[in-house]
Amino acid sequence: MMNPYEEFKAFSFQKVDIPLDQIVQSTEVVMDQIRRGYEKLLEEEAKELVWMVQYNTIIKAYEVAEKYVREIDYSAEDIEDFCFALENTQKIPYLIPGPAGVYISALCNYAKEEEITLKLSELKTEINLLGFRLPKGKRMMIEGDTGDFTGIGLEGGELVVEGNAKNWTGAGMRSGKILVRKNIGLHTGEWMMGGEICVGGRVRGLGNIVEGKVFERDKLVYPGKVRNPNLYY
């Protein structure tokens, strides 16, 4: 009987190993590109530390972040490494919660992966504006607490915060879902136009909601009997 594998003897297979130093070098190149984009954002848009309270300024800063992010070939793992580096490397000059959040949001929104996990529980600083404009089809999971303006302007994505979120969460969101496992601050859902905010702990206060739903411990608190309640205790 003819050996069916006889014809493959003529072929030789060689194992190709990529040296570890090349992998490390490639990772460092990508991280340098991500870091430079963040530094340029700080130079152009973070001259005033109170800039984040103005929505038009946030949009302008996001457009700047988009410009730099689109030029980088990166992965979800690189985003997580950048988050860790914000407080753990001398290469990044300083962390401002607002610009950092805008830049990380742009990185997540333009990442190739549909699901992104950010491990932020070890950061001393709570980052603002995470999940800004998260688009439909994207799922962003945050391990740790977030600052103000979490998930504002959400555009159909799913944002999960394993810890607490502060004020203005979901403000201006159009669609999608925000899940906060623990507690949430004031002005939740301010000018929210659609979607859902689900809170595993307590909602300290609701904002002026246009449309959408807010759940506190699986109980619907908006819309409810009181159309626009201000505080929950």
C-alpha positions as CSV (number, residue, x, y, z in Angstrom):
1,M,0.0,0.0,0.0
2,M,1.2,3.5,-0.9
3,N,2.1,5.7,2.0
4,P,-0.3,8.8,1.6
5,Y,2.3,10.9,3.5
6,E,5.3,9.9,1.3
7,E,5.0,13.0,-1.0
8,F,5.5,15.3,2.0
9,K,9.0,14.0,2.8
10,A,10.4,16.3,0.2
11,F,9.3,19.3,2.2
12,S,11.2,20.6,5.1
13,F,9.6,22.8,7.8
14,Q,11.5,25.3,9.8
15,K,10.4,26.8,13.1
16,V,10.7,30.5,13.1
17,D,11.2,32.2,16.5
18,I,10.7,35.9,17.0
19,P,13.4,37.1,19.4
20,L,12.0,38.4,22.7
21,D,13.9,41.7,22.3
22,Q,12.2,42.3,19.0
23,I,8.8,41.9,20.6
24,V,9.7,44.2,23.5
25,Q,11.1,46.8,21.1
26,S,7.9,46.7,19.0
27,T,5.8,47.2,22.1
28,E,8.0,50.1,23.2
29,V,7.6,51.8,19.8
30,V,3.8,51.6,20.0
31,M,3.8,52.9,23.6
32,D,6.0,55.8,22.6
33,Q,3.5,56.7,19.8
34,I,0.6,56.5,22.2
35,R,2.4,58.6,24.8
36,R,3.4,61.3,22.3
37,G,-0.2,61.6,21.2
38,Y,-1.3,62.1,24.8
39,E,1.4,64.7,25.3
40,K,0.4,66.6,22.2
41,L,-3.2,66.6,23.4
42,L,-2.0,68.1,26.7
43,E,-0.1,70.8,24.9
44,E,-3.0,71.7,22.6
45,E,-6.1,71.4,24.8
46,A,-5.2,71.2,28.5
47,K,-3.8,74.6,29.1
48,E,-6.7,75.4,31.5
49,L,-7.4,72.7,34.1
50,V,-11.1,73.6,34.2
51,W,-11.6,73.0,30.5
52,M,-13.5,69.7,31.1
53,V,-16.7,71.3,32.4
54,Q,-17.4,72.8,28.9
55,Y,-18.9,70.2,26.6
56,N,-17.8,72.0,23.4
57,T,-14.2,72.0,24.7
58,I,-14.5,68.2,25.4
59,I,-15.6,67.7,21.8
60,K,-12.7,69.7,20.5
61,A,-10.2,67.8,22.6
62,Y,-11.7,64.5,21.4
63,E,-11.2,65.5,17.8
64,V,-7.5,66.3,18.5
65,A,-7.2,62.9,20.3
66,E,-8.8,61.2,17.3
67,K,-6.3,62.7,14.9
68,Y,-3.4,61.2,16.8
69,V,-5.0,57.8,17.6
70,R,-5.9,57.1,14.0
71,E,-2.2,57.2,13.1
72,I,-1.2,54.4,15.6
73,D,-1.4,50.7,15.1
74,Y,-2.2,49.4,18.6
75,S,-4.1,46.8,20.5
76,A,-6.4,46.7,23.5
77,E,-3.5,45.4,25.5
78,D,-1.5,48.6,24.6
79,I,-4.4,50.7,26.0
80,E,-4.2,48.9,29.3
81,D,-0.4,49.3,29.4
82,F,-0.8,53.1,28.8
83,C,-3.3,53.4,31.6
84,F,-0.9,51.7,34.0
85,A,2.0,53.9,32.7
86,L,0.0,57.1,33.5
87,E,1.1,56.8,37.2
88,N,4.0,54.4,37.0
89,T,6.5,55.9,34.6
90,Q,8.6,59.0,34.4
91,K,8.1,59.1,30.6
92,I,4.6,60.6,31.0
93,P,5.0,64.0,32.6
94,Y,1.7,64.3,34.5
95,L,-1.9,62.9,34.6
96,I,-4.8,65.2,34.3
97,P,-8.0,63.2,34.8
98,G,-10.0,64.9,32.0
99,P,-7.6,64.8,29.1
100,A,-6.5,61.3,30.0
101,G,-10.1,60.1,29.9
102,V,-10.7,61.8,26.5
103,Y,-7.6,60.2,25.1
104,I,-8.3,56.7,26.5
105,S,-11.8,56.9,25.2
106,A,-10.6,57.7,21.7
107,L,-8.1,54.8,21.9
108,C,-11.0,52.4,22.9
109,N,-13.4,53.7,20.3
110,Y,-10.9,53.2,17.5
111,A,-9.4,49.9,18.8
112,K,-9.7,46.8,16.5
113,E,-11.1,44.8,19.4
114,E,-14.8,44.9,20.2
115,E,-14.3,44.3,23.9
116,I,-11.7,46.2,26.0
117,T,-10.9,45.7,29.7
118,L,-9.1,48.4,31.6
119,K,-7.6,47.5,35.0
120,L,-7.7,50.8,36.9
121,S,-8.1,49.6,40.5
122,E,-4.4,50.3,41.3
123,L,-4.5,53.9,40.1
124,K,-4.5,56.6,42.8
125,T,-6.3,59.0,40.5
126,E,-9.9,58.5,39.3
127,I,-10.0,59.3,35.6
128,N,-12.9,61.4,34.2
129,L,-14.7,61.0,30.9
130,L,-14.1,57.3,30.4
131,G,-16.4,55.8,27.8
132,F,-17.0,59.1,26.0
133,R,-18.9,58.5,22.8
134,L,-18.5,54.7,23.1
135,P,-20.0,53.4,19.8
136,K,-22.4,50.6,19.2
137,G,-20.7,47.2,19.0
138,K,-18.1,48.1,21.6
139,R,-18.0,46.8,25.2
140,M,-15.7,48.6,27.7
141,M,-15.1,47.0,31.1
142,I,-13.4,49.0,33.8
143,E,-12.0,47.3,36.9
144,G,-11.9,49.9,39.6
145,D,-13.6,53.3,40.2
146,T,-14.1,56.1,37.7
147,G,-14.3,59.9,38.2
148,D,-16.9,62.4,36.8
149,F,-18.6,62.3,33.4
150,T,-18.3,58.5,32.9
151,G,-20.0,57.4,29.7
152,I,-21.2,60.8,28.6
153,G,-22.3,61.0,25.0
154,L,-22.5,57.2,24.9
155,E,-23.5,56.2,21.3
156,G,-24.8,52.7,21.7
157,G,-21.9,50.9,23.4
158,E,-21.9,49.0,26.6
159,L,-19.9,50.4,29.5
160,V,-19.3,48.3,32.7
161,V,-17.7,49.9,35.8
162,E,-16.9,47.3,38.4
163,G,-16.6,49.9,41.2
164,N,-18.1,53.3,41.8
165,A,-18.7,56.2,39.5
166,K,-18.9,59.9,40.5
167,N,-21.1,62.7,39.1
168,W,-22.7,63.3,35.7
169,T,-22.5,59.7,34.7
170,G,-24.3,59.1,31.4
171,A,-24.9,62.8,30.7
172,G,-26.1,63.4,27.2
173,M,-25.9,59.7,26.3
174,R,-28.0,58.8,23.2
175,S,-28.3,55.0,23.4
176,G,-26.5,52.0,24.8
177,K,-26.1,50.8,28.4
178,I,-24.0,51.8,31.4
179,L,-23.7,49.4,34.3
180,V,-22.1,50.5,37.6
181,R,-21.7,47.7,40.1
182,K,-21.5,49.9,43.2
183,N,-22.6,53.5,43.8
184,I,-23.1,56.5,41.6
185,G,-23.0,60.2,42.3
186,L,-25.1,63.3,41.5
187,H,-26.6,64.5,38.2
188,T,-26.8,61.0,36.8
189,G,-28.2,61.0,33.3
190,E,-28.2,64.8,32.9
191,W,-29.8,65.5,29.5
192,M,-29.8,61.8,28.7
193,M,-31.7,61.1,25.5
194,G,-31.9,57.3,25.4
195,G,-30.4,54.0,26.7
196,E,-30.1,52.6,30.2
197,I,-28.1,53.2,33.3
198,C,-28.1,50.4,35.8
199,V,-26.6,50.8,39.3
200,G,-25.9,47.9,41.7
201,G,-25.7,50.2,44.7
202,R,-27.2,53.6,45.3
203,V,-28.0,56.5,43.0
204,R,-27.2,59.7,44.9
205,G,-29.0,62.0,42.6
206,L,-30.6,62.2,39.1
207,G,-30.1,64.9,36.6
208,N,-32.7,66.4,34.2
209,I,-33.3,63.4,32.0
210,V,-35.0,63.7,28.6
211,E,-35.5,60.0,27.7
212,G,-34.1,56.7,28.9
213,K,-34.2,54.5,31.9
214,V,-32.3,54.4,35.2
215,F,-32.3,51.4,37.5
216,E,-31.2,51.3,41.1
217,R,-30.7,47.8,42.5
218,D,-33.0,46.4,39.7
219,K,-35.7,48.9,40.6
220,L,-36.8,51.4,37.9
221,V,-36.2,54.9,39.4
222,Y,-36.6,56.8,36.1
223,P,-39.1,57.2,34.7
224,G,-41.1,56.8,37.9
225,K,-43.9,58.3,39.9
226,V,-41.9,61.5,40.4
227,R,-40.9,62.6,37.0
228,N,-37.7,64.5,37.9
229,P,-36.5,63.5,41.3
230,N,-33.3,65.4,42.4
231,L,-31.9,63.2,45.1
232,Y,-32.1,59.7,46.5
233,Y,-30.9,58.8,50.0
